[in-house]
Amino acid sequence: MESLFVSVRGARRHLASVSCTVSTIAFLLLTVLPAAAQKNNVILFVGDGMGVSTVTSTRIATVGVDGQLALDRMPYTAISRTASADYITPDSAATMSAMMTGVNTNTGVIGYGPTTEYADFNGNGDGARLRNIGELAISMGYAVGIVTTTRVTHATPAAVFAHVNDRNLENEIAAQAVPGGAGFNTRIGDGLHVIFGGGRRHFLPTSASDDEGLPGSRSDGRDLRNELHQQGYRYVWNRQGLNSLGGSGRAIGLFASSHLEYEADRNSGQPSLEEMTRKAIQILSATGKPFFLMVEAGRIDHAHHEGSAFRAFTDTRMLDRAINAAQRSVNLNRTLILATADHSHVFTIAGYPMRPLGDLQYNPRSVPASFRNQPYNGILGTVHDIDSGGTISESGDSGGIPYTILGYANGPGHRSGSRVNPNSDRTAGYGGAVPSSTSHTAYRQEATVPLFLETHAGEDVMIYAVGRTAENVRGTVPNIKVFDWIRDGFADRGSRPSQPDPGPDPDPDPTPEPPPQSEVCTPTSALLRLDGDYEISMCYRTPGGEEGQAKSAPWSDESAILWFFNRSNAEVLVKVLNGCGNNRHRWVFVAPVTTLEFNLWVTAPDGERWTHTNRQGETAATKSDTSAFRCAD
């Protein structure tokens, strides 16, 4: 804004020295001032450690090789370079700081620039504090929230609002979030509006026990829960408490002493990432302000460190569900949603594994039991191949011993001595349990190099985008570009009215602008559920521009009628026919008998969505339609 102010001031001096008409003044001001004043919401999803191989294995395990995650349906993508200022392979503190400040920094450092070394080991003091996205958003009148499955004081959520030269100073990070208290980061005004995650121990003194009887870790005697309550925050500590929150008031939910459980191990007392995301959006939306929300699936990273591919992809799947829930909870014409990872892991999909048997469009002559009816579409199993005679069998290493599809370059899954057949390997796995097969939830995938914990990897990761100004997201970029895209989302600076990114070289093959899309109404909630837990949502728009949500009534377990206003006659018929036993698909049929505009969504349990839009004047003769959802194996 500083350059804008200088330009306006210069224009005024020039206008004072010459005689100008009112129309000339108006023209000059319009050329100087930004055209868009709309403030958009921005939601950033971070899959901690969610490299491309993690996304791919999650897709295969949960929706199939050809299935689509919510991530896959986000229309704009980019590739992000992740190196920190001092490491090729970074940690979450440096990478999230880069995304939250637009400045690359050193491993272990949060909210300072590259001249600040980890823990100030040179003893020369810290550099200047960088302005992070939480501070920027609050200064612009935004409500800000953080949601995470880790401690809320962990590196990724901390980078939204805090500044420390050592990511392990989590008691100090907690204090920076408490308005009016010692150590509070006054740059975040009245504080964050929503804080959901784990890490109760960093808000309690060592002399106190938390809501589950576990001790605090603060040596200064402060109970930050009470201090936050005095500042108007509502405090909850379990799923029931989260569900009870309503309205627009500030809220902090600390659902574990340390990190939340992995999704695969979560008990009914802890909320899921999807539930926390829904509630955060509900509260932030109720403030009437634009909002910024950061949502982290932080335990993807931890699962990989522990060599548990199963827990990594089940936590990734929950992140995907949260992304889907967010898209259904907001107006994407006023909201930018970004999803990315801070770094990858040394996690691979190895060999030449075949697709599941049900995917094959030919009939093998011989199929072993090890290849039939594998859970998770076989991704947790061993590599199988087919020979020229049509016989499927397990692939072997140079000694003929089978090996798993998923594996790690290093980590706790290393087996000492000679390799053994993974099908008979009974090495104790996650939690000390002895797995019965490679698909067992405790099985640790093999690792080449023995390490107590598996490590991050240095390759690039993906960035996905949907919603307002999402078209900015493209190219291969440093991770600091995420900061720019969030800031552009705040200011509604998109490339739809052509605003090419400045760069040192012209684009030799520029991508054409996507065709303009006319806006349609957005369904806001599920009207009903049909057989198979398929959600039906629909909204309408009249010729006069009036919008609303449709009404509905089930006709049978598989079909329903929907109507507008208070009419009793059907306007749309929708059926979800169960063909899983015949052709492994559920078929959706929509028949409109109205000339009004409507937008109908059919959402499968795995988040896959089919959208059917009827424009003004179109009838059943032109707009009856069908689609198919693949049945779960």
C-alpha positions in Angstrom: 0.0 0.0 0.0 2.9 2.4 0.5 3.6 2.6 -3.3 -0.1 3.2 -3.9 -0.1 6.1 -1.4 2.9 7.7 -3.0 1.2 7.4 -6.4 -2.0 9.0 -5.2 -0.2 11.8 -3.4 1.8 12.5 -6.6 -1.3 12.5 -8.7 -2.9 15.0 -6.3 0.1 17.4 -6.5 -0.1 17.3 -10.3 -3.8 17.9 -10.3 -3.4 21.0 -8.0 -1.1 22.6 -10.5 -3.3 22.3 -13.6 -6.9 22.8 -14.4 -8.7 19.5 -14.6 -12.2 18.5 -15.2 -14.1 16.3 -12.8 -14.1 13.5 -15.3 -10.3 13.8 -15.7 -9.9 13.5 -11.9 -12.1 10.5 -11.8 -10.2 8.8 -14.6 -6.9 9.4 -12.9 -8.1 8.0 -9.6 -9.6 5.0 -11.2 -6.2 4.2 -12.9 -4.4 4.5 -9.5 -6.8 2.8 -7.1 -7.3 -1.0 -7.0 -10.4 -2.1 -8.9 -11.6 -4.7 -6.4 -12.4 -3.8 -2.8 -13.9 -7.2 -2.0 -12.2 -9.0 1.0 -12.3 -12.8 0.5 -12.0 -15.6 3.0 -8.9 -17.8 2.7 -8.6 -21.3 4.1 -5.2 -23.0 3.9 -5.0 -26.8 4.4 -1.6 -28.2 5.3 -0.9 -31.9 5.1 2.3 -32.1 7.2 4.6 -34.4 5.3 2.0 -35.1 2.6 4.2 -35.8 -0.4 2.9 -36.9 -3.8 3.4 -40.6 -2.9 1.3 -40.1 0.2 -1.6 -38.6 -1.8 -1.3 -41.4 -4.4 -1.3 -44.2 -1.9 -4.3 -42.5 -0.1 -6.2 -42.3 -3.3 -5.5 -46.0 -4.2 -6.4 -47.2 -0.7 -9.6 -45.3 -0.3 -11.2 -44.5 -3.6 -9.3 -46.7 -6.0 -6.6 -46.2 -8.7 -9.0 -44.2 -10.9 -10.9 -42.6 -8.0 -10.8 -38.9 -7.1 -10.1 -37.4 -3.8 -11.3 -33.9 -3.0 -7.7 -32.8 -3.6 -7.9 -34.2 -7.1 -11.0 -32.2 -7.9 -9.4 -28.9 -7.1 -9.0 -27.3 -10.5 -5.7 -25.4 -10.1 -2.4 -26.8 -9.1 1.3 -25.8 -8.8 4.5 -27.5 -7.7 6.2 -26.1 -4.6 10.0 -26.2 -3.8 10.5 -26.8 -0.1 14.2 -26.2 0.7 14.8 -24.0 3.7 17.5 -21.3 3.9 20.0 -23.7 5.3 18.8 -27.2 4.5 17.9 -29.0 1.2 15.5 -31.2 3.2 13.6 -28.9 5.6 11.6 -29.1 8.7 8.1 -27.8 9.3 9.2 -24.7 11.2 11.1 -23.3 8.3 8.7 -24.3 5.6 5.5 -23.1 7.4 7.3 -19.8 8.3 8.1 -19.4 4.6 4.5 -19.8 3.6 3.3 -17.6 6.4 5.7 -14.7 6.0 6.9 -14.9 2.3 10.5 -15.1 3.5 12.6 -18.3 3.5 14.2 -19.0 6.9 16.3 -21.6 8.7 15.4 -25.0 10.1 13.8 -24.8 13.6 13.1 -21.1 13.3 9.6 -19.6 13.3 8.8 -16.0 12.2 12.3 -14.7 11.8 14.4 -14.3 8.6 17.4 -16.3 7.4 19.9 -14.3 9.5 18.4 -15.8 12.7 20.0 -19.2 13.4 18.3 -22.0 15.3 18.3 -21.3 19.1 20.6 -18.3 18.5 23.6 -20.6 18.8 25.9 -17.7 17.8 24.7 -15.7 20.7 24.3 -12.6 18.5 20.6 -12.1 19.0 17.6 -12.6 16.7 16.9 -10.6 13.6 13.7 -8.5 13.1 10.4 -10.3 13.5 8.8 -10.9 10.2 5.1 -10.1 9.7 3.2 -13.3 9.5 -0.2 -14.0 7.8 -2.0 -14.0 11.1 -0.8 -10.5 12.0 -1.5 -9.3 8.4 -5.0 -10.7 8.4 -6.0 -9.3 11.8 -4.6 -5.8 10.8 -7.0 -6.0 7.8 -10.0 -6.7 10.0 -10.1 -10.5 9.5 -11.0 -13.1 12.1 -8.2 -15.7 12.3 -8.4 -19.4 13.3 -6.1 -22.4 13.5 -7.1 -26.1 13.6 -4.6 -28.9 13.9 -4.3 -32.5 15.0 -1.0 -31.7 16.7 -0.4 -29.5 19.6 -1.6 -26.0 18.8 1.9 -24.8 19.8 3.6 -27.1 17.3 5.6 -25.7 14.4 3.0 -25.5 11.7 0.1 -23.8 13.7 2.7 -21.6 15.6 3.9 -20.1 12.4 0.5 -18.5 11.8 0.9 -16.2 14.8 4.2 -16.6 16.8 7.9 -15.8 16.6 10.6 -18.0 18.3 14.1 -19.0 17.3 13.6 -22.5 18.6 10.4 -24.4 17.6 10.6 -26.4 20.9 9.8 -23.3 23.0 6.2 -24.3 23.1 5.4 -22.8 26.5 6.5 -19.5 25.1 4.5 -20.0 21.9 1.4 -20.6 24.0 1.9 -17.4 25.9 2.1 -15.5 22.6 -1.5 -16.5 21.9 -3.0 -15.1 25.2 -4.2 -11.5 24.9 -3.1 -9.2 27.8 -0.7 -11.8 29.2 3.1 -11.7 29.6 4.7 -12.6 26.3 1.6 -11.9 24.2 2.2 -11.1 20.6 0.5 -7.7 20.5 0.6 -7.7 16.7 -2.4 -10.1 16.7 -4.6 -7.4 18.2 -7.3 -9.1 20.4 -5.9 -12.5 19.6 -6.9 -15.5 17.4 -10.6 -16.1 17.1 -10.5 -19.9 17.0 -7.8 -22.3 18.3 -8.6 -26.0 18.0 -6.1 -28.9 18.5 -4.0 -30.5 21.2 -1.3 -29.3 23.6 -3.1 -28.7 26.9 0.1 -29.2 28.8 1.6 -26.0 27.5 -1.3 -24.0 28.9 -1.1 -25.4 32.4 1.4 -25.1 35.2 3.3 -28.2 36.4 1.4 -28.0 39.7 -2.0 -28.5 38.0 -3.7 -31.4 36.2 -5.7 -31.0 33.0 -9.2 -32.2 32.3 -8.0 -35.8 32.0 -5.8 -35.8 35.0 -2.5 -35.2 33.1 0.1 -32.6 34.4 0.9 -29.3 32.8 4.4 -28.3 31.7 4.6 -24.6 32.5 7.2 -23.6 35.2 5.8 -20.1 35.5 2.7 -21.1 37.4 0.3 -19.7 34.8 -2.9 -21.4 33.8 -3.4 -19.9 30.4 -6.9 -21.5 30.1 -8.1 -19.2 32.9 -6.4 -16.2 31.4 -8.0 -16.9 28.0 -11.4 -17.3 29.7 -10.9 -13.9 31.3 -10.4 -12.5 27.8 -13.7 -13.8 26.6 -12.7 -17.2 25.2 -14.9 -20.2 25.6 -12.8 -23.2 26.6 -13.7 -26.8 25.7 -11.6 -30.0 26.0 -13.6 -32.8 24.3 -15.8 -33.6 21.4 -19.0 -33.0 23.3 -17.7 -29.5 24.2 -16.9 -28.8 20.6 -20.4 -29.7 19.5 -21.9 -27.4 22.1 -20.1 -24.3 20.7 -22.4 -22.0 18.8 -22.5 -18.3 17.8 -19.5 -16.1 17.0 -17.6 -15.9 20.3 -13.9 -16.7 20.5 -13.2 -20.3 21.3 -10.2 -22.5 22.3 -10.5 -26.3 22.2 -7.6 -28.3 23.6 -8.5 -31.9 23.0 -5.4 -33.7 24.3 -2.5 -33.1 26.6 -0.1 -33.6 23.7 -1.1 -34.4 20.1 -4.5 -35.8 19.1 -4.6 -39.5 18.3 -4.1 -40.8 14.8 -7.5 -41.0 13.0 -7.2 -44.8 13.0 -6.9 -44.8 16.8 -9.1 -41.8 17.7 -11.6 -42.4 20.5 -15.1 -41.0 20.6 -14.1 -38.3 23.0 -11.8 -36.6 20.5 -13.2 -34.7 17.5 -12.0 -35.5 14.0 -10.2 -33.0 11.9 -13.4 -32.7 9.7 -15.5 -31.9 12.8 -13.0 -29.2 14.0 -12.9 -27.7 10.6 -16.7 -27.5 10.3 -17.0 -25.9 13.7 -14.2 -23.4 13.0 -15.8 -22.3 9.8 -19.2 -22.0 11.5 -17.8 -19.7 14.2 -15.6 -17.6 12.0 -18.5 -17.2 9.5 -20.8 -16.0 12.3 -18.5 -13.1 13.1 -19.6 -11.3 10.0 -15.9 -10.6 9.2 -13.8 -12.1 6.4 -11.7 -14.8 7.9 -8.4 -16.7 7.5 -8.3 -20.3 8.7 -5.3 -22.7 8.7 -6.1 -26.4 9.0 -3.3 -28.8 9.6 -3.3 -32.6 9.4 -0.1 -32.8 11.4 0.0 -36.4 12.2 0.5 -37.6 8.6 4.1 -36.5 9.3 4.2 -38.4 12.6 2.9 -41.6 11.0 5.6 -41.6 8.4 8.2 -40.9 11.0 7.0 -44.1 12.8 7.0 -46.1 9.6 3.2 -46.6 9.5 1.9 -46.1 6.0 -1.5 -47.1 7.1 -1.8 -44.3 9.6 -0.3 -41.8 7.1 -3.0 -42.5 4.5 -5.9 -42.7 7.0 -4.9 -39.3 8.4 -4.5 -38.0 4.8 -8.0 -39.3 4.0 -9.4 -37.4 7.0 -7.7 -34.2 5.7 -9.4 -34.8 2.4 -12.7 -35.1 4.1 -12.1 -31.8 5.9 -11.3 -30.2 2.5 -14.5 -31.5 1.1 -16.5 -30.3 4.1 -14.9 -26.8 3.8 -15.9 -26.6 0.1 -19.5 -27.4 1.1 -19.5 -24.9 4.0 -18.4 -21.7 2.2 -19.3 -19.6 -0.8 -16.4 -20.3 -3.2 -17.1 -17.0 -5.0 -15.9 -15.3 -1.8 -13.4 -17.9 -0.5 -10.0 -19.1 -1.7 -9.1 -22.7 -0.6 -5.5 -23.8 -0.8 -4.1 -27.2 0.1 -0.5 -28.1 0.2 2.3 -29.9 2.1 5.2 -28.4 3.9 7.6 -31.2 2.9 7.6 -34.8 1.8 8.9 -38.1 3.3 11.2 -40.8 2.0 8.1 -42.9 1.3 7.9 -44.9 -2.0 5.5 -46.9 -4.1 7.9 -49.5 -5.4 8.2 -52.2 -8.1 5.5 -52.8 -10.7 2.4 -53.5 -8.7 -0.7 -54.6 -10.6 -4.1 -52.9 -10.2 -6.6 -54.8 -8.1 -8.1 -57.8 -9.8 -11.5 -56.1 -10.2 -9.9 -53.3 -12.3 -8.5 -55.7 -14.9 -10.3 -55.8 -18.2 -9.0 -59.2 -19.1 -9.2 -62.6 -17.3 -5.9 -63.9 -15.9 -5.6 -67.7 -16.2 -4.3 -68.2 -12.7 -4.7 -65.9 -9.7 -3.1 -66.7 -6.3 -5.0 -66.2 -3.0 -2.6 -63.5 -2.1 -3.9 -61.3 -4.9 -7.6 -61.8 -4.3 -9.8 -59.6 -2.2 -7.0 -57.5 -0.8 -8.0 -54.7 1.6 -7.3 -51.1 0.7 -7.2 -52.1 -3.0 -4.0 -54.0 -2.4 -1.7 -51.0 -1.7 -0.6 -52.5 1.7 0.2 -55.8 0.1 3.1 -57.2 -1.9 4.0 -56.6 -5.5 2.4 -58.9 -8.0 3.1 -59.4 -11.7 1.6 -61.4 -14.5 3.7 -63.5 -16.9 3.2 -64.1 -20.6 1.1 -67.2 -19.8 -1.5 -65.2 -17.8 -0.3 -66.4 -14.4 -0.2 -63.8 -11.6 2.4 -64.3 -8.9 4.3 -62.3 -6.3 7.4 -60.4 -7.6 10.6 -61.1 -5.8 13.9 -59.4 -5.0 17.2 -60.6 -6.5 16.9 -63.6 -4.1 13.2 -64.3 -5.0 11.8 -63.0 -1.7 8.6 -61.0 -2.1 8.5 -57.3 -1.2 5.8 -54.8 -0.3 4.5 -52.1 -2.6 5.0 -49.4 0.0 8.3 -48.8 1.7 10.7 -46.3 3.2 14.3 -45.3 2.4 15.1 -45.2 6.1 13.3 -45.5 9.5 12.3 -47.9 12.2 11.0 -50.5 9.7 14.5 -51.7 9.0 15.0 -55.4 9.6 18.4 -56.5 10.6 20.0 -59.5 8.9 18.8 -61.1 5.8 15.4 -60.2 4.3 12.5 -62.4 5.2 9.2 -62.9 3.4 7.0 -60.0 4.5 4.0 -62.4 4.5 5.5 -64.4 7.3 7.4 -61.5 9.0 6.2 -61.1 12.6 8.4 -58.3 13.6 6.7 -56.2 16.3 5.1 -53.2 14.7 3.3 -50.0 15.8 2.5 -50.0 19.5 4.4 -53.2 20.0 1.7 -55.3 18.3 2.7 -58.2 16.2 1.1 -57.9 12.7 -0.6 -60.9 11.1 0.0 -59.7 7.6 1.4 -56.7 5.6 -2.2 -55.2 5.7 -2.3 -55.3 9.5 -2.7 -51.9 11.0 0.5 -52.4 13.1 2.7 -53.5 10.2 5.7 -51.2 9.7 6.8 -51.1 6.0 10.4 -52.1 5.4 13.1 -49.4 5.5 16.5 -49.6 3.9 18.6 -47.6 6.4 18.0 -48.2 10.1 16.9 -45.0 12.0 14.9 -44.6 15.1 12.6 -42.2 13.2 12.1 -42.0 9.4 13.1 -38.7 7.9 11.6 -36.0 5.7 12.5 -35.9 2.0 13.6 -32.9 -0.1 11.5 -33.3 -3.3 8.9 -30.8 -4.4 5.3 -31.1 -3.2 1.9 -30.1 -4.7 -0.3 -27.1 -4.1 -4.0 -27.4 -4.9 -6.5 -24.5 -5.2 -10.2 -23.8 -5.7 -12.4 -20.8 -5.3 -11.8 -17.1 -5.6 -8.5 -16.1 -7.2 -7.5 -19.8 -7.4 -6.4 -19.2 -11.0 -3.3 -17.5 -9.7 -2.0 -20.9 -8.5 0.2 -22.3 -11.3 3.8 -23.1 -12.1 6.8 -24.4 -10.2 7.4 -22.0 -7.4 9.2 -21.6 -4.1 7.0 -22.2 -1.1 7.1 -18.5 -0.2 4.7 -18.0 -3.1 1.9 -19.4 -0.9 2.1 -16.2 1.1 1.6 -14.1 -2.0 -1.4 -16.2 -3.1 -3.0 -15.8 0.3 -2.4 -12.1 0.3 -3.8 -11.8 -3.2 -6.8 -13.8 -2.1 -7.4 -11.3 0.7 -7.3 -8.4 -1.8 -9.2 -10.2 -4.5 -6.3 -9.9 -6.9 -6.9 -12.6 -9.4 -5.9 -13.1 -13.0 -9.5 -13.4 -14.4 -9.3 -9.8 -15.6 -5.9 -10.5 -17.2 -3.1 -9.6 -14.7 -0.1 -11.8 -15.6 2.5 -12.4 -13.0 5.6 -10.3 -13.5 8.6 -12.4 -14.2 12.1 -12.1 -15.6 11.2 -14.0 -18.8 8.1 -14.0 -20.9 6.1 -17.2 -20.9 7.0 -19.0 -24.2 3.7 -20.9 -24.2 1.2 -19.1 -22.0 -1.8 -21.0 -20.7 -5.0 -19.6 -22.0 -7.4 -18.1 -19.5 -10.2 -20.5 -18.5 -13.5 -19.7 -20.1 -15.7 -17.4 -17.9 -18.2 -19.3 -15.8 -21.6 -17.8 -14.9 -22.3 -18.0 -11.2 -24.9 -20.4 -9.9 -26.5 -20.7 -6.5 -24.6 -22.8 -4.0 -26.4 -25.6 -1.9 -25.6 -25.0 1.8 -26.6 -28.2 3.5 -27.7 -31.8 2.9 -31.5 -32.1 2.4 -31.6 -35.9 2.8 -29.6 -39.1 2.5 -30.5 -41.9 0.2 -29.4 -45.6 0.2 -25.7 -45.9 0.6 -25.4 -42.6 2.6 -25.5 -40.4 -0.6 -26.3 -36.8 0.3 -28.7 -34.8 -1.8 -28.4 -30.9 -1.7 -30.1 -28.4 -4.0 -30.7 -24.7 -4.3 -32.8 -22.6 -6.8 -32.8 -19.2 -8.4 -35.9 -17.4 -9.8 -35.9 -15.2 -12.9 -36.0 -12.2 -10.6 -32.8 -13.3 -8.9 -34.3 -14.7 -5.7 -32.3 -17.7 -4.3 -33.1 -20.3 -1.7 -32.6 -23.9 -0.7 -35.0 -26.5 -2.0 -37.3 -28.7 0.1 -37.4 -32.5 -0.2 -39.1 -35.7 0.8 -38.0 -39.3 0.3 -40.0 -41.3 -2.1 -38.2 -44.6 -1.2 -34.8 -45.6 0.1 -33.4 -44.9 -3.4 -35.3 -41.9 -4.6 -36.7 -38.5 -3.6 -38.7 -35.6 -4.9 -37.5 -32.0 -4.4 -39.5 -28.7 -4.8 -39.2 -24.9 -4.5 -41.0 -22.3 -2.4 -44.1 -23.9 -0.7 -45.3 -25.8 -3.7 -46.5 -29.3 -3.0 -45.8 -30.6 -6.5 -42.5 -32.2 -7.5 -40.0 -30.0 -9.4 -37.1 -32.5 -9.6 -36.9 -36.3 -9.2 -33.6 -37.9 -8.1 -32.8 -41.6 -7.8 -29.7 -43.4 -6.6 -29.9 -47.0 -7.8 -27.8 -49.7 -6.2 -26.0 -51.6 -9.0 -23.0 -52.7 -6.8 -24.0 -56.4 -7.1 -24.2 -56.2 -10.9 -21.8 -53.7 -12.4 -20.0 -52.3 -9.3 -21.6 -48.9 -9.6 -24.4 -46.9 -8.1 -26.3 -45.0 -10.8 -27.7 -41.5 -10.2 -30.6 -40.3 -12.3 -32.0 -36.7 -12.2 -35.2 -35.6 -14.0 -36.2 -32.0 -13.7 -39.8 -30.9 -14.6 -39.2 -27.2 -13.9 -38.0 -24.3 -16.0 -36.4 -22.6 -12.9 -32.7 -22.5 -12.5 -31.3 -24.9 -9.9 -28.0 -26.5 -8.8 -28.2 -30.1 -7.4 -25.4 -31.9 -5.7 -25.2 -35.6 -5.1 -22.3 -36.4 -2.7 -21.0 -39.9 -2.1 -19.8 -41.1 1.3 -16.2 -40.8 0.2 -16.7 -37.1 -0.8 -17.0 -37.6 -4.5 -19.6 -35.2 -5.9 -21.7 -35.0 -9.0 -23.1 -31.6 -9.8 -26.2 -31.1 -12.0 -27.1 -27.6 -13.0 -30.4 -26.6 -14.7 -30.4 -23.2 -16.4 -33.4 -20.9 -16.8 -35.9 -22.2 -19.4 -34.3 -25.6 -19.7 -36.6 -28.6 -19.1 -36.5 -32.3 -18.7 -36.3 -32.8 -22.4 -32.8 -31.3 -22.4 -31.6 -31.7 -18.9 -32.4 -35.2 -17.6 -29.1 -36.8 -16.8 -27.3 -39.7 -15.2 -24.0 -40.4 -13.6 -22.2 -43.3 -11.9 -20.4 -43.7 -8.6 -18.0 -46.6 -8.3 -18.9 -48.9 -5.4 -16.4 -49.5 -2.7 -14.5 -52.8 -3.0 
